[in-house]
Amino acid sequence: MDYLRAEAMLVRAEALARAAGDFDTLSRLYMPLQEARRQRRQRCGEGAVRFNLIEAPDRRIDAEAIVRDLPQGQLLVAGWGSIAPAIAVRKLAQARELYLETFLAAVYPVTHGPPVVVIVPEAEVHLPRPDVRSIDTLREQLPLGSLMMDQHELPRSARRASAESYGQVMRL
């Protein structure tokens, strides 16, 4: 039931099996890996839900403070045109073996309306600079699979886990 360590071990085994071209072993790893990830997500879903950890040009996110104050939960951390703050939170959570799930997000100013938040599917993406542009231009410059929403569509306060909050996270 140590799902964090189980997932880490299975990910390492997956990398070894993949490098060796051992598809038989890979086929045996995926079900337990999927279950470890499901259990981890479930445990994260029982903690705080914060979708308002968003940088501004004059306000930077402190990953250390986030991890200290929110040791369990589901977060959306959006840097100013960068996913670096979210990656920092993920690394700290992993190093400290916390059940803390973090969406990789960035916030961008747009010509009309409030800033938009962009959620990207993976850490290895190229993001445009946080210059003011139209929503359509920004959308064209984003990595495939990105989600974009108005900053004000996100809940503004911290919430305790509930069926509603868990469903909202799963929809994202």
C-alpha positions as CSV (number, residue, x, y, z in Angstrom):
1,M,0.0,0.0,0.0
2,D,3.0,2.3,-0.4
3,Y,1.8,3.6,-3.7
4,L,4.3,6.3,-4.2
5,R,7.3,3.9,-3.9
6,A,5.5,1.2,-5.8
7,E,4.9,3.6,-8.7
8,A,8.5,4.8,-8.7
9,M,9.8,1.2,-8.7
10,L,7.5,0.2,-11.5
11,V,8.4,3.2,-13.6
12,R,12.1,2.2,-13.2
13,A,11.3,-1.4,-14.2
14,E,9.3,-0.1,-17.2
15,A,12.3,1.9,-18.4
16,L,14.6,-1.1,-18.0
17,A,12.2,-3.5,-19.8
18,R,11.6,-0.9,-22.6
19,A,15.3,-0.4,-23.1
20,A,15.8,-4.2,-23.3
21,G,12.9,-4.6,-25.7
22,D,11.3,-7.0,-23.2
23,F,7.7,-6.7,-24.1
24,D,6.7,-9.8,-22.0
25,T,7.9,-8.0,-18.8
26,L,6.3,-4.7,-20.0
27,S,2.9,-6.5,-20.3
28,R,3.2,-7.7,-16.7
29,L,4.2,-4.3,-15.4
30,Y,1.4,-2.1,-16.8
31,M,-1.5,-3.4,-14.7
32,P,0.2,-2.9,-11.3
33,L,1.6,0.5,-12.5
34,Q,-1.9,1.6,-13.5
35,E,-3.2,0.5,-10.1
36,A,-0.4,2.3,-8.2
37,R,-1.2,5.5,-10.2
38,R,-4.9,5.1,-9.6
39,Q,-4.4,4.7,-5.8
40,R,-2.0,7.7,-5.7
41,R,-4.5,9.8,-7.5
42,Q,-7.2,8.7,-5.1
43,R,-5.1,9.6,-2.1
44,C,-4.3,13.0,-3.7
45,G,-8.0,13.5,-4.2
46,E,-8.7,13.2,-0.5
47,G,-6.6,16.3,0.3
48,A,-7.0,20.0,-0.4
49,V,-8.0,21.2,-3.9
50,R,-6.3,24.5,-5.0
51,F,-6.7,25.8,-8.5
52,N,-5.7,29.4,-7.7
53,L,-1.9,29.2,-7.4
54,I,-1.3,31.6,-10.3
55,E,1.7,33.9,-10.8
56,A,1.5,37.5,-11.9
57,P,4.4,39.5,-13.4
58,D,4.9,41.0,-9.9
59,R,4.2,38.0,-7.8
60,R,6.2,34.8,-7.9
61,I,5.1,31.4,-6.7
62,D,7.2,29.8,-3.8
63,A,7.2,26.0,-4.4
64,E,8.7,25.4,-1.0
65,A,5.8,27.2,0.7
66,I,3.2,25.4,-1.3
67,V,4.6,22.0,-0.5
68,R,4.9,22.9,3.2
69,D,1.4,24.3,3.4
70,L,-0.3,21.7,1.2
71,P,1.2,18.3,1.8
72,Q,-1.7,16.4,0.3
73,G,-4.1,17.3,-2.5
74,Q,-4.6,18.4,-6.1
75,L,-3.2,21.7,-7.3
76,L,-3.1,23.8,-10.4
77,V,0.2,25.8,-10.3
78,A,0.6,28.3,-13.1
79,G,3.8,30.3,-13.7
80,W,3.9,33.5,-15.7
81,G,4.3,32.0,-19.2
82,S,6.1,29.1,-17.6
83,I,5.4,25.7,-16.1
84,A,8.6,25.9,-14.0
85,P,6.8,26.6,-10.7
86,A,4.6,23.5,-11.2
87,I,7.6,21.4,-12.0
88,A,9.3,22.6,-8.9
89,V,6.3,21.7,-6.8
90,R,6.2,18.2,-8.4
91,K,9.9,17.6,-7.7
92,L,9.5,18.6,-4.0
93,A,6.4,16.5,-3.6
94,Q,8.2,13.5,-5.1
95,A,11.3,14.0,-3.1
96,R,9.3,14.2,0.1
97,E,7.0,11.4,-0.9
98,L,3.8,13.4,-0.6
99,Y,0.4,12.6,-2.2
100,L,0.3,15.9,-4.0
101,E,-0.8,16.0,-7.7
102,T,0.0,19.2,-9.7
103,F,-1.2,20.3,-13.0
104,L,1.4,21.8,-15.3
105,A,0.1,25.2,-16.1
106,A,1.1,28.7,-17.3
107,V,-0.7,32.0,-17.3
108,Y,-0.7,34.4,-20.3
109,P,-2.0,37.9,-20.8
110,V,-4.3,38.4,-23.8
111,T,-5.4,41.4,-25.7
112,H,-9.1,41.2,-24.6
113,G,-10.2,40.0,-21.3
114,P,-8.5,38.6,-18.2
115,P,-5.4,36.4,-18.4
116,V,-5.8,32.8,-19.6
117,V,-4.5,29.7,-17.9
118,V,-3.0,27.0,-20.1
119,I,-2.6,23.4,-18.9
120,V,-0.1,21.4,-20.8
121,P,0.0,17.6,-21.0
122,E,3.7,17.0,-20.2
123,A,6.8,18.8,-18.9
124,E,8.8,18.5,-22.1
125,V,7.0,21.2,-24.0
126,H,8.0,24.5,-25.6
127,L,5.8,27.4,-24.5
128,P,5.6,30.9,-26.0
129,R,6.8,33.9,-24.2
130,P,4.2,35.7,-22.0
131,D,3.7,38.5,-24.4
132,V,0.3,40.1,-24.9
133,R,-1.4,38.5,-27.9
134,S,-4.9,37.5,-29.1
135,I,-6.4,34.3,-27.8
136,D,-6.4,32.8,-31.3
137,T,-2.7,33.6,-31.8
138,L,-1.8,32.1,-28.4
139,R,-3.8,29.0,-29.2
140,E,-1.8,28.5,-32.4
141,Q,1.5,28.7,-30.5
142,L,0.6,26.2,-27.8
143,P,1.6,22.5,-27.7
144,L,-0.8,19.9,-29.0
145,G,-3.2,18.7,-26.2
146,S,-3.1,22.0,-24.2
147,L,-6.2,23.2,-22.4
148,M,-6.9,26.9,-22.3
149,M,-9.4,28.7,-20.0
150,D,-10.1,32.1,-18.6
151,Q,-8.4,32.6,-15.3
152,H,-11.7,33.4,-13.7
153,E,-13.2,30.1,-14.6
154,L,-11.1,28.4,-12.0
155,P,-12.2,28.2,-8.3
156,R,-10.6,31.0,-6.4
157,S,-10.4,29.5,-3.0
158,A,-9.0,26.3,-1.4
159,R,-11.6,23.5,-1.0
160,R,-11.6,20.3,0.9
161,A,-12.0,17.1,-1.2
162,S,-15.5,16.2,-2.3
163,A,-17.2,14.2,-5.1
164,E,-17.7,17.5,-6.9
165,S,-14.1,18.7,-6.6
166,Y,-12.8,15.2,-7.6
167,G,-15.0,15.2,-10.6
168,Q,-13.8,18.6,-11.7
169,V,-10.1,17.5,-11.4
170,M,-10.9,14.4,-13.4
171,R,-12.6,16.4,-16.2
172,L,-9.4,18.5,-16.5
